[in-house]
């Protein structure tokens, strides 16, 4: 098992550092040698005498090893042996490692007598080891005598209460196991049933009922009732009990000293714990077969005492309409196992499997009401009634079969397609009103209603999804518009630049119109104003302050090329000249516009 | 638009027989392109009306079959109408009734569910669906409270509500961009609108997930053994009855994996269910 690990730590063979491998190898060698002591094998029981039904612990201990598997024990008649599990121990003693493994078994005798657990032979590391045989004596746990109980000397005892001694096979009754706890007992803990011999019967789940006080002899006991269903499953004479149990009780210590810090014993001081083995009396019971005479045809195994009620609705129907028949069986018996018998008279109806619901009146489910709901569908319009419903059971008290029958429920069945008649509810003979009619199908709709195209929903259609982009786009546009507005508001230079650009666009149109109209004065006045606007914006000066002088004062110092300055100067001079010698012809005015546009472009490209 | 251009229109346009005199007068006042669109709309409406008339006649005929007790024939007639690409809640409702009367509870539940998707608040549909469900024995998937709440509206209704909330929200946001001074006054409306839009988006997503195709199945056969694997030889895990509703978890070849509840999962044949 250490092979792969060693492979990595042995020098020269693995990837680890060689100086680390040496101490690990030494430790492993030491551990191996230390463990290699003489192996032993022992078997032991924790007790030699035990009441029937109570378990003792069998321990098979192997020393000198820690990997021995559990041996299989031979079957012993009337002795139940169950494997519990292993436990390992390691100890260091004088530098030597001792290891052992113990395999634990639970051994439970099923009848009184003396049992011998034979010697086992196992092979351990090449040695054959044999354990010693063990003897276990099983005694019958007996209920305490009446004198012992009446004297009040019993701290606790059990009583098995059965309602009857004679049963019929399949019958189910409520039985009770009472735990009596003496008033001296402060606490009863770890209560565990160890045996409940009841051949011929099956036990249901136990339910703890409300406890109460009872006077037995001269002592007062607290009685804890444990109720359970008891069902007879085969015929014959059987013995129930003794029921045995173990419990740990706490009682005040006889020689306790008064604790100054706990004068009333509230903190648990001065208490003594005792482990008790409890046993009840034995009861002899008879289980009889069900009589074979006068068995009703529809008897399906129900035993107890019951009543039957039936209701149905609606009772005015069309062929094919469902009718709900509600059948209630009330009484005492095993309600869970009750089934609705076949009703052969319902051949004119289509039937569906019935649903069932139990309303138990006691925690064991042996008293209450079981309600079946059966859907039946009339198949033709000749049906006039729901046939009588019958239910048969065996009354174990009267020792005879009984058949309960409810009368037929009148029905009005119309052919399909006929006009609905006013609904009349049927009544049973007991005079009880029928239950509210079961909800029926709501009739067909006569109008087709609004047609819808059976296709993907709107949200999966691309045009609709695209339409949802409209508000988003509008919002993005509004956001951009607002950002632009804010940017302009915070940047007067840019604002002027945009205003001047607009002025120039309008001015150029105006220039063309003036040239067409041959209005020389207005043309050059506009041209001069546009030059002022453009230069003023580029030089960040008031437009009114722009004259031809800015060429030498502002543009030339900023290294504006002469190719730009010369036409600009020429335009200024043309404007000045026009004031005194106006150009008369339309062509001459129109020829100025391209020059002006060229100058504007060059000015707009200037890096000033 | 000149009179000569108007005169250049065909004297008897396609489907002009569908346009009354007043309509033609109206057409005369529109540009030509609008006239074409108008004609197309009229033609479409008319053909839809013709189709609607056909469906109504077929619906009435199917109802007569049903009233005559010919449920199987009525089922066939309703199914024929449903296969036309158009349908209504009443059509599926009546189909469900006919299927139920034919003893096909599972298919009836599937039809009622179709009707419920078109008209989720129709009390008749709800009543018959509940009634059909009450006939189903054995394990079946019961819709939870959240699912019932989601199914109170159709997917398109959820879509309209969500779109309206989104449009309102963006409208408010646009108004804020246009009139920033209203920011303080509109803040609560914007927050409420955003929360409503978010919530409705989530609801729409959940409703879409619930209504996803092949998410639910209705068993249409009796005593169907749900098996531990997609094989006929696999062990039967539990049994479902006709009409049981199950959630579809997976599909493999001719088998689907279903869950009737978290502890009951298994495989059954695709032919034994109707996928919803």
Interface residues (C-beta under 8 A of the other chain):
Chain A: X319 X320 X321 X322 X350 X352 X353 X355 X375 X377 X415 X416 X417 X439 X440 X441 X442 X443 X444 X445 X446 X447 X448 X449 X450 X451 X452 X453 X454 X455 X457 X458 X459 X464 X468 X471 X472 X474 X475 X478 X479 X481 X482
Chain B: X52 X55 X56 X59 X63 X66 X67 X68 X69 X71 X82 X85 X86 X87 X88 X89 X90 X91 X93 X94 X97 X100 X101 X103 X118 X119 X124 X127 X128 X130 X131 X134 X135 X137 X154 X155 X156 X159 X160 X163 X166 X167 X170 X171 X173 X174 X177 X178 X180 X204 X208 X211 X241
